[in-house]
Structure formats: C-alpha cells, structure tokens
Amino acid sequence: MKYIFLILLIFSFIIIGLAKSEIPVDSGNWWDKDNGIYYHYSDWAKKGDDFYKLGQYNEALQCYDKAMERASSATAAYLENKIGNVYYKIGRYNEALESYKAASEYYIKSVGRNSTDIQNDEGIALLALGRNEEALTIFSNTIEEDSQNTNAWHGKSLALYKLGRIQESLQCYNVSLQLNLSDASIWNDKGDVVFDLGSYQEALKSFEKAIQLSPIYADAWYGKANALVRLKRHEEALTSFDKCLEIDPSNIAAWNNKGATLVEMGRYGEALTCYDESIKKAPNYATPLANKAEALLFTGKYIEAMNYSNKSLEIDSDSAFAWAINGKALAA
C-alpha cells in the first residue's frame, strides 16, 4: 500500500510539472508562466478583434501574430485574413496583399479549394495599389466560381471604372444591384459612374438611395452635392456638402467643391473660408490654391490672387486654369 501511494504521489508531481511547462496541451494552447494561466489562440484573436474595433491597429496586429503561433492551417487562413484587413486599414497595401495571399494558401491547404472571400480581399488590395488589370482578373475568376458573388461583381465594377471602361462598369453595377439592393456602397459607386457619363439626375437617385440605406455615408452626401451642382440646384447642394462635412470634417474635396459652388453663387467671402479649410488640410493640393486665387480675383485682390495661383503652379506647373488666373490678374 505504501508503494502504491508513493507511485501515485510521483505520478501527480509529473502531471503538475507537465501542466506548468510551456509545451502546449494541444495545438491551440500554451502556458503563460508569467501570469500562471493557459492561453488559447482564440483568446488572442478575440483581443485582436477588440483592439481593431477601437482603432488600435498595432495592438491588434500583435495579438493576431500571437494567435498565429498556435493556429492550425484553417485557423491561420482566418487570422492572416484579419491581419490583411489591419494592414489595409492603415494603408499598408502591399503587406495587406501578402497577408491575403498567405491566407489563401492556408485555406487551400486546409480545404482544398479557393476562398472567394479571400480572393475578393486580394482584389481590393490590388485596386488600392493601382494594379487594376490584376484586380479585374481576380474578380472575374471569382465570378466564374460563384456567379452570385455580389462582392466580386462590385469589385469588378470598380476595376473596370478605374480602367476607364465606364459602360462595362455600369453593367456590372447593375448585376451587383440585382443580387443585393440593400448595399449602400454599390448605390454610391454606381452614382459615381453615371455621374461621369453625364447622367446627373440618375446619379442623384443613386446617391439618394445610398443615403436612404446609410444616412451617415459621407461619400454619398458628397456625391449628391456634386450632382445637385450640375443640376443647378445650388442651395440644396450646399446643404448636402454641409451634411458631408458634418460627418467627415476632413473631406478636402468637399471643402473645395463647396467653395466652388459658393463662387458660382457669387458668395466669394464664404468661398474663401472653404478654400482655406481645404488648403489647411492639404497644403500641397494645387486645386484649392488655384480656386482661392480665382475667388480673390473676383474680389479685386489681384496681387494676392497671383500669389495663390503661383503657389498652385509650383505644385502643378501644367495647370491651364492657374495660368489663366495669372493672365487675368496681370491684365486687370
């Protein structure tokens, strides 16, 4: 009996020693000797998600990287995709693309086929890098695998638009909307396309539909404002610019275009305030500098107008608009 008790005691010490080692109990667990607890990869993934939602992207990356240390191939695909999303969010598009490619490789290894969702993410990263032909190929391949994939149709529309194939882009947007009428971003992006085709009333309808689905969609309010300007509905346009800027005060283009609208209405002082906001936020953006020069010209401040048109020309020496302002100021 004494020997049996001794054997059991020794065995219990061995179990306790194993439990406190850094060797994982399974592929997803490991022992944190500093804090005296086990972690599972999903704990780190959850922490990463929490940091991502808070906009703390570096912390999110650290957590996802920690989770990757114990992840299986299937889980690694999921985590690499999350890592790619973080990189995309902070504008590191090359690293985002590499993470999406790694996620795709892990997914194929685990499941034996491509993930259309990951492929779509690769396509979006390629668009951000200006690699539009490659993105178009990705989205087209996804559609061949899944003809009902709304995100792939939307991505293909964006790629075609960036390649200047506007009519084809519009056709793809129409397919996207047949598949999903409740996606505000598709309505907004279709608005951009028909706007470029000169169909301002149709563009307005698309932007208004996007706003109906997502009332705090700043880009849709911006698009609506521009469409209203082209339709000569200036007061309504100003209201839409104001709504856009209420949601996104850093929208440089909205400040600039609101200023241009005010110039059309002869409200030069208010226009100058808008251009100043745009210039403050983007001092190396030539357009608002030239536009401010024009507003100053209209108020009879010719020397100051030339100063701003010259600043614009320092950034964009080929601007016919800025050169014209200089000529008018000199002739005044």
N, C-alpha and C positions, 0 to 999 in steps of 0.2 A: 504493500500500500504506500509506504514511504517513497518507493522508487517511482510509482505511478504519479504521485503528487509532484515529485521533482521534475519528471519529464514534462508534465503539464505546465509547470512554472516556467521551465526553459522555453517551451513552445510559445507561451504567451509573450515572453520577452522578445522572441523573434518576430512575432506578428506586430507588436508595438513598434519595433525598430523599423520594420518594413513600412509601416503606416507613416512614419515620420521622415522617411527618406525622400529624396527629390525624384525618385523613379515614379512615373505616373501609374496610377492604379489601372487606368485604361487609356486609350489613345486620346481622350479628351480631358483628362485630369492631371493636375500636378500640385505638389505640396509647396506652399509658401512658408518656408521655415521662419522668415522674419515675423510674420503675423500669426503663425500657428494654425493656418486653415488651408483647405483644399480649394483650388480654383478649377472651374471647368471652362473650356474655350468660350462657351455661350455667355458666361459671366462677363468676359472681356468684350465680346461682341455687343452685349447689351449696354455696357458702359460707353463703348464707341458710339452706339446709336444715340445715347443721351447727350454726349458731347456734340455730336453732329447737329442735333436739333437746337442746341444752344449756340451754334456757330463757332464752337471751339474746335477748329478743324485739326490743328496739330495734335491736340489731345486725343481726338477721335482716331487719327492715324496710328498713334502709339498703341491704343487699345486694340485696334484691328490687327496690327502687327503682332501683338502679344497673343491674340486668339489664333493667329496663323501657326504658331509654334506647335499646337496640338491638333490641328484640323485635319480631317480626312480629305480625300480628293473632292467629294461632293460639297463638303463644308468650305473647303478652300476656294471653290468657284464662287460661292456665295460671298465670302469675305473679300476676295480680290475684286469682285464687282463693287462692293461697298467702298473699298479703297480707291477704286477708279472714280467713283462718284465724288469722293472728297477732293481728289486731285482736280477733277473737272470744276468743282465748285470754286476752288481757289485759283483757277486759271492756269493750272499746270497741265496743259492738254496732252503733251507728249507722254508724260507719266500716266495720265489717265488712260490713254490709248494702250500703253504697255500693260497696265493692270487689267484692262478689259480683255486683251489678248490672252493674258495668263489665266484669267477666269474662264475663258472659252476653252483653253487647253485642259484645265482641270475638269470642266464639265464633260468634255468629250471622253476623257479618261474614265470618268465615273459612270456616265450614262451611255456612251457610245454614239452620241449624235450632238449636233449643234444646239445651242440655246438661242432662240430667235430674240429673246430679250437682251441677251448679252451682245448679240450681233448688232442690234439697233443702237446700243450704247457705243459700240465701236464706231458706227456710222456717224453718230452725233459728234464724237471726239474728232473724227476726220473732218467734219464740216467746220468745226472750230479752228482747225489747223489750216483751213483753206484747201484741203485735199478733196475737192468736190467730186471729181470723177471716181475716186476710190470709194467715197461715201455712197455715190449713186449705185455702184456695183454691189456694195454691201446690202443696201436696202432692196435692190432688185432681186438679189439672191434670197433674201428673207421672204419676199413676196412669193417667189417661186415655191418655197417650202410651205408658206402659210398665206394664202391669198386673202384671208380675212384679218390680217395683222394691221390694225389701224395705225400703230406707231411707225411701222415700216412704210406705209403709204404716205404718212405725214413727213417722214424723213426723206423719202424720195421726192416729194413736192419741194421741200427746202433745197435739196441738192440741185434739182432742175432749175429752180428760181435763181440760185447763185450762179449757175452756168449760163444764165440768160435765156433759157428755154421756157419762156413765160407761159405760152399756151399749154405746153405739156404739163407744166407745174400746176396750172389751174385744173386740168383734167384729173390729176392725182388728188388735189384737194377735194374735188367733188366726190371722188371714190371714198376718201377718208371720211367725209361727212355722211355718206350713205351708210358707212359702218358705225359711225359714232357722231350723233348730232349734238351731244352734250359736252364736247371738249372745247372750252373757250379758246385755247391756243390755236386750234385748227381754224376756227372762225376768224381769229385775229390775223393769222398768217394769210388766209385767203383774201382778207381785206387788203393786205399789202400788195398782193398780186393784181387784183382787179383795179386797185388804185394806179399801179404802174401802167395798166392797159388803158387808163383814162376813163374808166367807168366809175366815176366818183359817187354816184348815187348807190350803186351796188356795193361799193366799198363801204359806204356809210352803214348800209344794212348789215354787213358782215361785222363791222366793229361794234355796232349796237347789240348784235346777238352775243358777241363775246362779253360785252359789259353786262348784259342780262344774266349770263351764266356766272360771271365773276365780276361783281361790282367794283372790286379794288384792283382790277387789272390795269395798271398804269399804261402799258403799251397800247391797249385798246382805246383808252381815252385819248392818247396821243394821236393814234391813227384816225379816230373820229374827228378830232380837232382839225387835222390836216385836210380831211375830206370836206369838212364844212367850209374851210377857207376856199377850196377850189370851187365850191358851190356858191361862193359869195355870201355865206351866212356867217359874217364875221363875229357878231356878238355871241352867237351860240358857240363859235369856235373858241372864243376867249374863255367861255365857261368850261369847255372841255379841257383846254390847256391848264386852267386853274385846278381842275379835278385831278389831272395827271400829276401836276406838281405838288398837290396836297398829299398824294400817295407816295410820290418819288421826287422829293425836292432836288435831287442831284441830277435830274434828267437834263443834260446840257442842250440837247436838240429841242426839247420842249421850251426851254427859256428862249432859245434863239428864234424858234418859229413863232412863239407868242410875240416876240419883239417885231418880227417881220409883219405879222398881222396888224399890230398897232400902227406900224408905219403906213400900211395900206389905208388905215382909218384916219391918218393924219395926226395921231396921238404920239408925237415924237418924244416928248419927255418920258412917258411911260415906257416907250420902246427902249430908250437908252438904259433905263433901270433894268430891263430884262436882259439886254446885251451885256451889261456889267455883271449880272449874275452868271451868265454863260461864260464870260471871259475869266471871271474869278475861279470858276470850277475847272476851266480848261484853257489856261493862258496860251497854249501853243496850238489852239484850234483857229485856223485862219478865217473861217466863215463869219463868226460873230464880230471879229475885229473889222472886217470889211463892211458888215452890216451896220455896225456902230458908226463907221465913217460916213456911210450914206445918210443915216439919221442926223448926224452932225451937219452934213452938207445942207440938208433941208432946213435946218435951223439957222443957217448962215454962218456957222462956225467953220470957216474954210481951212484955216491953218490946222486946227485940231482935227478936222476931217482927214487932212493929208497925213497927219501923224499916225492916225489909226490905219489908214489904207497902206501906208508904208510898212507898218508893223505886220499887216496881213501879207504883204508881198515878200517880206523877209522869210515867211513860213512857206508861202506858195507864190513863187515868182511868176507863175503862168496864169494867175487869176485875171482874166479879162475884166471882171467886174471891178476889182480893186484898181486896176489901171484906169478904167473909165472914170472912177470917182476922182482919182488924181487929176485927170484931164479936166473934169468939170470944175474942180476946186481952183485949178490954175486959171481957168477961163473966167471965173466969177469976178 
